Amino acid sequence: MIALYVEYAIRDGCSREDFYRKLIAQGVPAATRGEDGCLSYRFLYPAAGENSVILLEAWRDERAQLAHKSTPQFTALQQLKAAYVAETSFRAFEA
């Protein structure tokens, strides 16, 4: 299993709520959860109230996670990140 912890720092002048609403409207989470090999895909707001969004995702294996990068929902996420996200950081884990 591959697990990813991704943190998106939202740009000044943008809101994390708008970013998340656009993700939902474009069907990014639902489509990703339906992908072969996706075990979990959840967006969360940090409890500290910062202007960031956390993505926790888990994949059956590296092959499934890499295949995700060629999907329309991944492309939609990248476009939204370009508009809303100042910085992305992540950590990958294997289990």
Secondary structure, DSSP 8 states (H G I E B T S, - for coil): -EEEEEEEEE-TT--HHHHHHHHHHTTHHHHHHTSTTEEEEEEE--TT--SEEEEEEEESSHHHHHHHTTSHHHHHHHHHHHHHEEEEEEEEEE-
